[in-house]
Amino acid sequence: MNVQALTVETTPITDIRQLILLLDRQEPLLWMRRNQGLAGVGTALRLEFSGPTRMTDAAAAWRQVVAAATVTDPLARTGTGLLAFGAFAFDESSAETSVLIVPEVIVGRENGECWVTRVWATGSSAPNTPLTLHPLGSEYRISLLPGALDPDGYRTAVADAVDHIAKRDLSKVVLARDLVGHLPAESDVRRALSELALGYPDCWTYAVDGLIGSSPETLIRADHGEVNARVLAGTMSRGRDAVADTEAALALATSPKDGDEHEFAVQSVLESLRPHTSHIIASEVPFTLKLPNLWHLATDLEGTLSDGSTSLDLIAALHPTAAVAGTPTQDALALIRELEPFDRGRYAGPVGWVGADGDGEWAIALRSAQVAPNGDITAYAGCGIVLDSDPDRELAETRMKFRPIVEAFS
């Protein structure tokens, strides 16, 4: 694969507090949590991948890009220098492309420090893109309506999945349903991003190639040989008051159904990471993670890399986890293809960024929507189905999980 040689320069700048206002209105590039992260403008390089080797192909291509680049980075810290934003399709047979995008301009912000990285084709002139804060465009309110799998169809799919599990075809499968809508022409997508960032500050708010969302689940973070991940599986709605909320958290923590679902997810991540680490540990018992609209069962994992893997190599090893596919993986994927009447696209795939040294941060693309160039919007939400799953309860859980995206656009 021949790649364009890039020239990259990073310099410190005065703190810019409003990263979202730097972004393009229709094609934002963002990775942010608690108003810290990375904002990208323009495209210096775009790489596309597909099929079963899309992530390993991306890892190989990225090594070539890095080897051909000339980088000036006096800061030499996480998020500076050459980097790419990425989003990958969930299924190897998806019609949606997987991408790595190197912006022309990247603005980073962490702990009050701010920097700008400019990227251009070697031999040409550096981009002269000004760092301008653009006010948000006109307000819009749109409704997201049932798509290819309506509520009744989802109940039926859940019941069918439980039948397969009862026959011991598999232990768990994650089934999603879809909502669809349409943005008016020239709508400012950053409005939805702003709503997500404000409403869910402890999640990763992201925008890559039309995929936008706020994910609570860190698939993998690689930083100077150390790796960590957060596994989420098992969900309960928040209570209406403090007492009910405490009861909801306790019910989730003691639920055998949710505990089983969570353990499947944790073990799948541990199994995938062990070949790449000298040691890997998980918190002894799951903890309840509080989000504005629900509780999750969560487990944090930490380890030390032992084989020189990049974050792209690690997402290739990890995806799909049991939290978004099921157990055993191949049986779960086959049942998903049978019961879901749509292509998930990049929903539940890896989304994040990778640096020149291979380090990076990747989340699972949850609480998300794909915005097409023509304004069509498709959002997905799914639940882990195990033997004692109830179709009505699982449908209600998808409504909770849709809430961030539905509210962001409405």
SULTA-V801315 format. One record per residue. N is the residue number from 1. RES is the residue in three letters. PSI is psi in degrees with one decimal (999 if undefined). D_CENTER is the distance of its C-alpha to the mean C-alpha in Angstrom with 1 decimal. Layout:
n=[N & N]
res=[RES & RES]
psi=[PSI & PSI]
d_center=[D_CENTER & D_CENTER]
This chain:
n=[1 & 2 & 3 & 4 & 5 & 6 & 7 & 8 & 9 & 10 & 11 & 12 & 13 & 14 & 15 & 16 & 17 & 18 & 19 & 20 & 21 & 22 & 23 & 24 & 25 & 26 & 27 & 28 & 29 & 30 & 31 & 32 & 33 & 34 & 35 & 36 & 37 & 38 & 39 & 40 & 41 & 42 & 43 & 44 & 45 & 46 & 47 & 48 & 49 & 50 & 51 & 52 & 53 & 54 & 55 & 56 & 57 & 58 & 59 & 60 & 61 & 62 & 63 & 64 & 65 & 66 & 67 & 68 & 69 & 70 & 71 & 72 & 73 & 74 & 75 & 76 & 77 & 78 & 79 & 80 & 81 & 82 & 83 & 84 & 85 & 86 & 87 & 88 & 89 & 90 & 91 & 92 & 93 & 94 & 95 & 96 & 97 & 98 & 99 & 100 & 101 & 102 & 103 & 104 & 105 & 106 & 107 & 108 & 109 & 110 & 111 & 112 & 113 & 114 & 115 & 116 & 117 & 118 & 119 & 120 & 121 & 122 & 123 & 124 & 125 & 126 & 127 & 128 & 129 & 130 & 131 & 132 & 133 & 134 & 135 & 136 & 137 & 138 & 139 & 140 & 141 & 142 & 143 & 144 & 145 & 146 & 147 & 148 & 149 & 150 & 151 & 152 & 153 & 154 & 155 & 156 & 157 & 158 & 159 & 160 & 161 & 162 & 163 & 164 & 165 & 166 & 167 & 168 & 169 & 170 & 171 & 172 & 173 & 174 & 175 & 176 & 177 & 178 & 179 & 180 & 181 & 182 & 183 & 184 & 185 & 186 & 187 & 188 & 189 & 190 & 191 & 192 & 193 & 194 & 195 & 196 & 197 & 198 & 199 & 200 & 201 & 202 & 203 & 204 & 205 & 206 & 207 & 208 & 209 & 210 & 211 & 212 & 213 & 214 & 215 & 216 & 217 & 218 & 219 & 220 & 221 & 222 & 223 & 224 & 225 & 226 & 227 & 228 & 229 & 230 & 231 & 232 & 233 & 234 & 235 & 236 & 237 & 238 & 239 & 240 & 241 & 242 & 243 & 244 & 245 & 246 & 247 & 248 & 249 & 250 & 251 & 252 & 253 & 254 & 255 & 256 & 257 & 258 & 259 & 260 & 261 & 262 & 263 & 264 & 265 & 266 & 267 & 268 & 269 & 270 & 271 & 272 & 273 & 274 & 275 & 276 & 277 & 278 & 279 & 280 & 281 & 282 & 283 & 284 & 285 & 286 & 287 & 288 & 289 & 290 & 291 & 292 & 293 & 294 & 295 & 296 & 297 & 298 & 299 & 300 & 301 & 302 & 303 & 304 & 305 & 306 & 307 & 308 & 309 & 310 & 311 & 312 & 313 & 314 & 315 & 316 & 317 & 318 & 319 & 320 & 321 & 322 & 323 & 324 & 325 & 326 & 327 & 328 & 329 & 330 & 331 & 332 & 333 & 334 & 335 & 336 & 337 & 338 & 339 & 340 & 341 & 342 & 343 & 344 & 345 & 346 & 347 & 348 & 349 & 350 & 351 & 352 & 353 & 354 & 355 & 356 & 357 & 358 & 359 & 360 & 361 & 362 & 363 & 364 & 365 & 366 & 367 & 368 & 369 & 370 & 371 & 372 & 373 & 374 & 375 & 376 & 377 & 378 & 379 & 380 & 381 & 382 & 383 & 384 & 385 & 386 & 387 & 388 & 389 & 390 & 391 & 392 & 393 & 394 & 395 & 396 & 397 & 398 & 399 & 400 & 401 & 402 & 403 & 404 & 405 & 406 & 407 & 408 & 409 & 410]
res=[MET & ASN & VAL & GLN & ALA & LEU & THR & VAL & GLU & THR & THR & PRO & ILE & THR & ASP & ILE & ARG & GLN & LEU & ILE & LEU & LEU & LEU & ASP & ARG & GLN & GLU & PRO & LEU & LEU & TRP & MET & ARG & ARG & ASN & GLN & GLY & LEU & ALA & GLY & VAL & GLY & THR & ALA & LEU & ARG & LEU & GLU & PHE & SER & GLY & PRO & THR & ARG & MET & THR & ASP & ALA & ALA & ALA & ALA & TRP & ARG & GLN & VAL & VAL & ALA & ALA & ALA & THR & VAL & THR & ASP & PRO & LEU & ALA & ARG & THR & GLY & THR & GLY & LEU & LEU & ALA & PHE & GLY & ALA & PHE & ALA & PHE & ASP & GLU & SER & SER & ALA & GLU & THR & SER & VAL & LEU & ILE & VAL & PRO & GLU & VAL & ILE & VAL & GLY & ARG & GLU & ASN & GLY & GLU & CYS & TRP & VAL & THR & ARG & VAL & TRP & ALA & THR & GLY & SER & SER & ALA & PRO & ASN & THR & PRO & LEU & THR & LEU & HIS & PRO & LEU & GLY & SER & GLU & TYR & ARG & ILE & SER & LEU & LEU & PRO & GLY & ALA & LEU & ASP & PRO & ASP & GLY & TYR & ARG & THR & ALA & VAL & ALA & ASP & ALA & VAL & ASP & HIS & ILE & ALA & LYS & ARG & ASP & LEU & SER & LYS & VAL & VAL & LEU & ALA & ARG & ASP & LEU & VAL & GLY & HIS & LEU & PRO & ALA & GLU & SER & ASP & VAL & ARG & ARG & ALA & LEU & SER & GLU & LEU & ALA & LEU & GLY & TYR & PRO & ASP & CYS & TRP & THR & TYR & ALA & VAL & ASP & GLY & LEU & ILE & GLY & SER & SER & PRO & GLU & THR & LEU & ILE & ARG & ALA & ASP & HIS & GLY & GLU & VAL & ASN & ALA & ARG & VAL & LEU & ALA & GLY & THR & MET & SER & ARG & GLY & ARG & ASP & ALA & VAL & ALA & ASP & THR & GLU & ALA & ALA & LEU & ALA & LEU & ALA & THR & SER & PRO & LYS & ASP & GLY & ASP & GLU & HIS & GLU & PHE & ALA & VAL & GLN & SER & VAL & LEU & GLU & SER & LEU & ARG & PRO & HIS & THR & SER & HIS & ILE & ILE & ALA & SER & GLU & VAL & PRO & PHE & THR & LEU & LYS & LEU & PRO & ASN & LEU & TRP & HIS & LEU & ALA & THR & ASP & LEU & GLU & GLY & THR & LEU & SER & ASP & GLY & SER & THR & SER & LEU & ASP & LEU & ILE & ALA & ALA & LEU & HIS & PRO & THR & ALA & ALA & VAL & ALA & GLY & THR & PRO & THR & GLN & ASP & ALA & LEU & ALA & LEU & ILE & ARG & GLU & LEU & GLU & PRO & PHE & ASP & ARG & GLY & ARG & TYR & ALA & GLY & PRO & VAL & GLY & TRP & VAL & GLY & ALA & ASP & GLY & ASP & GLY & GLU & TRP & ALA & ILE & ALA & LEU & ARG & SER & ALA & GLN & VAL & ALA & PRO & ASN & GLY & ASP & ILE & THR & ALA & TYR & ALA & GLY & CYS & GLY & ILE & VAL & LEU & ASP & SER & ASP & PRO & ASP & ARG & GLU & LEU & ALA & GLU & THR & ARG & MET & LYS & PHE & ARG & PRO & ILE & VAL & GLU & ALA & PHE & SER]
psi=[122.8 & 130.8 & 151.3 & 126.9 & 135.1 & 147.4 & 133.8 & 131.3 & 128.8 & 135.6 & 148.4 & 149.8 & 170.0 & 143.9 & 128.3 & 114.1 & -18.0 & 75.8 & -38.2 & -33.2 & -11.2 & -18.7 & 159.0 & 142.2 & -32.5 & -23.3 & 61.4 & 148.8 & 117.2 & 143.8 & 109.6 & 143.8 & 134.3 & 41.2 & 24.1 & 143.2 & -142.0 & 136.8 & 133.2 & 144.6 & 132.3 & 177.7 & 114.8 & -32.0 & 135.8 & 126.5 & 136.4 & 146.2 & 159.7 & 169.8 & -175.4 & -21.7 & 21.4 & -36.5 & -41.1 & -35.3 & -40.9 & -41.0 & -42.6 & -43.1 & -39.0 & -37.3 & -38.3 & -42.0 & -45.9 & -43.4 & -30.5 & -5.0 & 150.6 & 114.7 & 127.8 & 111.4 & 82.3 & -20.0 & -37.7 & 50.9 & 170.1 & 125.7 & -3.0 & 171.0 & -158.8 & 130.6 & 162.6 & 141.9 & 146.6 & 152.7 & 132.6 & 141.8 & 147.0 & -49.3 & 143.1 & -21.6 & 6.2 & 144.6 & -14.1 & 132.0 & 152.8 & 143.1 & 150.3 & 127.9 & 121.1 & 113.6 & 161.1 & -35.3 & 130.5 & 125.5 & 126.7 & 149.8 & 127.3 & 127.2 & 43.6 & -8.6 & 146.4 & 147.8 & 161.5 & 136.4 & 128.2 & 137.9 & 134.4 & 162.7 & 128.4 & 131.6 & -13.7 & -177.2 & 149.5 & 145.2 & 141.3 & 29.7 & 119.8 & 151.5 & 87.9 & 133.5 & 118.0 & 123.2 & 152.9 & 145.2 & -173.8 & 148.2 & 153.4 & 153.3 & 118.8 & 156.7 & 138.6 & 124.4 & 160.0 & 140.5 & -123.8 & -23.7 & 100.4 & 174.5 & -44.0 & -40.6 & -34.6 & -41.9 & -43.4 & -41.4 & -40.4 & -45.0 & -40.3 & -40.1 & -42.1 & -38.2 & -42.8 & -40.5 & -39.2 & -31.2 & 3.0 & 28.3 & -30.1 & 171.7 & -32.7 & 145.0 & 142.0 & 118.0 & 135.5 & 160.2 & 170.4 & 152.0 & 148.4 & 154.9 & -173.2 & 130.8 & 137.9 & 155.8 & 141.2 & 18.6 & 144.3 & 103.2 & -23.2 & -21.6 & -45.6 & -39.4 & -42.4 & -42.1 & -42.0 & -44.3 & -38.5 & -39.6 & -26.3 & 64.0 & -23.0 & 1.1 & 164.8 & 110.4 & 127.2 & 156.1 & 117.2 & 112.7 & 44.8 & -10.1 & 118.1 & 150.1 & -176.8 & 106.1 & 134.1 & -5.8 & 112.8 & 113.9 & -50.6 & 142.4 & 123.9 & 126.4 & 105.3 & 49.0 & -9.8 & 143.4 & 146.7 & 157.3 & 159.0 & 121.1 & 127.1 & 127.0 & 132.8 & 123.7 & 145.4 & 140.5 & 151.0 & 150.0 & 161.4 & -23.9 & -179.9 & -41.1 & -48.1 & -33.8 & -42.2 & -40.6 & -38.2 & -43.3 & -41.4 & -41.3 & -39.5 & -45.2 & -26.7 & 6.5 & 118.1 & -39.3 & -49.7 & -34.8 & -42.4 & -46.0 & -41.7 & -42.5 & -38.4 & -44.6 & -43.3 & -45.5 & -34.4 & -37.4 & -45.1 & -44.2 & -37.9 & -32.6 & -26.1 & -40.5 & -15.4 & 0.0 & 149.5 & -28.4 & 150.5 & 129.8 & 152.7 & 150.5 & 143.4 & -41.5 & 151.0 & 151.5 & 159.2 & 125.0 & 123.2 & 123.7 & 167.2 & -28.8 & -10.0 & 169.8 & 143.2 & 147.7 & 132.0 & 148.0 & 131.5 & 140.6 & 144.1 & 145.3 & 176.2 & 126.6 & 143.3 & -5.7 & 12.2 & 16.0 & 143.8 & 170.8 & -29.9 & -39.2 & -38.2 & -39.1 & -31.4 & -37.1 & -35.2 & -37.8 & 137.8 & 139.1 & 166.9 & -21.3 & -24.8 & -5.0 & -64.5 & -167.9 & 132.3 & 153.8 & -51.3 & -37.0 & -40.0 & -43.3 & -40.2 & -40.0 & -35.9 & -45.6 & -30.7 & -40.1 & -22.2 & 118.5 & 39.7 & 164.9 & 120.7 & -18.9 & -130.2 & -2.1 & 132.0 & 9.2 & 174.9 & 137.8 & 138.0 & -141.3 & 157.4 & 139.5 & 176.1 & -30.9 & 2.7 & -15.2 & 161.2 & 178.2 & 130.1 & 133.4 & 169.5 & 129.5 & 80.7 & 170.3 & 51.4 & 166.4 & 145.0 & 122.0 & 114.7 & 159.0 & -29.0 & 1.9 & -7.6 & 138.7 & 133.8 & 125.3 & 151.8 & 152.0 & 141.5 & 168.8 & 149.8 & 122.3 & 123.7 & -173.7 & -40.1 & 25.5 & 141.6 & 126.2 & -40.9 & -41.5 & -41.1 & -38.2 & -43.1 & -35.7 & -38.4 & -35.7 & -40.7 & -42.0 & -25.1 & -21.6 & -45.7 & -45.2 & -42.8 & -44.9 & -32.0 & -34.7 & -15.1 & 999]
d_center=[27.3 & 28.7 & 26.4 & 27.3 & 28.5 & 26.8 & 28.3 & 26.2 & 27.5 & 26.1 & 28.2 & 28.0 & 28.3 & 29.1 & 26.4 & 24.4 & 23.0 & 21.5 & 18.7 & 17.6 & 21.3 & 21.3 & 18.8 & 20.0 & 20.4 & 19.2 & 17.0 & 15.1 & 13.1 & 11.5 & 9.7 & 11.5 & 12.4 & 16.0 & 17.0 & 16.4 & 14.4 & 14.6 & 15.7 & 16.6 & 19.5 & 21.0 & 20.4 & 22.5 & 21.1 & 18.9 & 18.4 & 17.6 & 17.3 & 17.7 & 19.0 & 18.9 & 19.0 & 16.3 & 14.6 & 18.0 & 19.3 & 16.7 & 17.7 & 21.3 & 21.1 & 19.4 & 22.4 & 24.7 & 23.3 & 23.6 & 27.1 & 28.3 & 27.1 & 29.4 & 27.7 & 29.4 & 27.4 & 29.8 & 27.2 & 25.5 & 22.8 & 19.1 & 17.5 & 20.9 & 22.3 & 20.8 & 17.0 & 14.6 & 11.3 & 9.5 & 7.7 & 9.2 & 10.8 & 10.7 & 14.5 & 16.9 & 19.1 & 16.8 & 18.5 & 15.3 & 15.3 & 12.8 & 13.3 & 13.9 & 15.3 & 17.7 & 18.6 & 22.3 & 21.9 & 19.3 & 20.0 & 18.8 & 19.7 & 20.1 & 22.8 & 24.9 & 24.9 & 23.8 & 24.0 & 23.8 & 23.3 & 25.0 & 24.6 & 27.1 & 28.8 & 31.4 & 34.8 & 33.8 & 33.7 & 31.0 & 29.1 & 30.8 & 27.9 & 28.8 & 26.5 & 27.2 & 25.7 & 25.7 & 26.2 & 24.0 & 25.5 & 27.2 & 25.8 & 24.9 & 24.4 & 23.3 & 23.0 & 20.5 & 22.6 & 22.4 & 21.6 & 22.6 & 22.4 & 24.3 & 24.8 & 27.8 & 26.2 & 23.3 & 26.0 & 27.8 & 24.8 & 24.2 & 28.0 & 28.0 & 25.3 & 27.3 & 30.4 & 28.7 & 27.8 & 31.4 & 32.7 & 30.8 & 28.9 & 25.8 & 24.7 & 21.4 & 19.4 & 16.3 & 17.3 & 15.6 & 17.4 & 16.9 & 18.1 & 19.3 & 20.8 & 22.0 & 21.9 & 25.3 & 26.1 & 25.3 & 23.0 & 21.2 & 17.4 & 17.3 & 19.0 & 16.0 & 13.8 & 16.8 & 17.0 & 13.4 & 14.0 & 17.4 & 16.8 & 13.9 & 14.7 & 13.6 & 9.9 & 7.6 & 8.5 & 7.3 & 9.3 & 9.7 & 12.5 & 12.6 & 9.0 & 8.7 & 7.5 & 7.6 & 5.6 & 8.5 & 7.5 & 7.7 & 7.9 & 10.4 & 12.2 & 15.3 & 18.0 & 21.6 & 21.8 & 20.2 & 17.0 & 15.3 & 12.7 & 12.3 & 12.8 & 12.8 & 15.0 & 17.9 & 18.0 & 20.9 & 21.5 & 22.8 & 26.6 & 28.7 & 30.5 & 30.4 & 32.4 & 30.4 & 27.1 & 28.5 & 29.7 & 26.3 & 24.7 & 27.7 & 27.5 & 23.9 & 24.9 & 27.9 & 26.7 & 27.5 & 25.2 & 22.1 & 23.3 & 23.6 & 20.2 & 18.8 & 21.0 & 20.0 & 16.4 & 17.7 & 20.2 & 17.9 & 15.9 & 19.3 & 20.8 & 18.3 & 18.6 & 22.3 & 23.5 & 21.8 & 22.9 & 26.3 & 25.4 & 22.5 & 22.9 & 21.3 & 22.4 & 25.4 & 24.5 & 21.4 & 21.2 & 20.4 & 17.6 & 18.6 & 16.4 & 18.3 & 18.4 & 18.2 & 18.6 & 16.5 & 18.0 & 16.3 & 17.4 & 16.8 & 17.6 & 19.2 & 20.9 & 22.7 & 22.1 & 25.3 & 24.8 & 23.4 & 20.1 & 17.5 & 13.9 & 13.6 & 16.3 & 14.5 & 11.3 & 14.1 & 15.9 & 13.3 & 11.7 & 12.2 & 12.9 & 15.3 & 12.9 & 11.4 & 14.6 & 17.6 & 20.7 & 22.3 & 19.3 & 21.4 & 23.3 & 20.3 & 18.9 & 22.4 & 22.7 & 19.4 & 20.9 & 24.1 & 23.1 & 20.3 & 22.2 & 19.4 & 16.9 & 13.4 & 12.4 & 8.7 & 7.9 & 6.8 & 6.5 & 5.2 & 4.0 & 6.5 & 10.2 & 13.3 & 16.8 & 20.3 & 20.9 & 17.9 & 16.3 & 12.8 & 9.7 & 6.5 & 3.9 & 3.5 & 2.8 & 5.8 & 8.5 & 8.0 & 10.8 & 11.8 & 14.8 & 17.4 & 20.0 & 22.6 & 20.8 & 19.9 & 16.9 & 15.3 & 13.2 & 12.6 & 12.8 & 14.1 & 16.2 & 17.4 & 21.0 & 23.7 & 27.5 & 28.2 & 25.5 & 27.1 & 26.0 & 26.7 & 24.8 & 21.7 & 22.1 & 22.3 & 19.2 & 17.2 & 19.0 & 17.8 & 14.1 & 14.8 & 16.5 & 14.0 & 13.6 & 17.2 & 18.5 & 16.7 & 18.5 & 21.7]
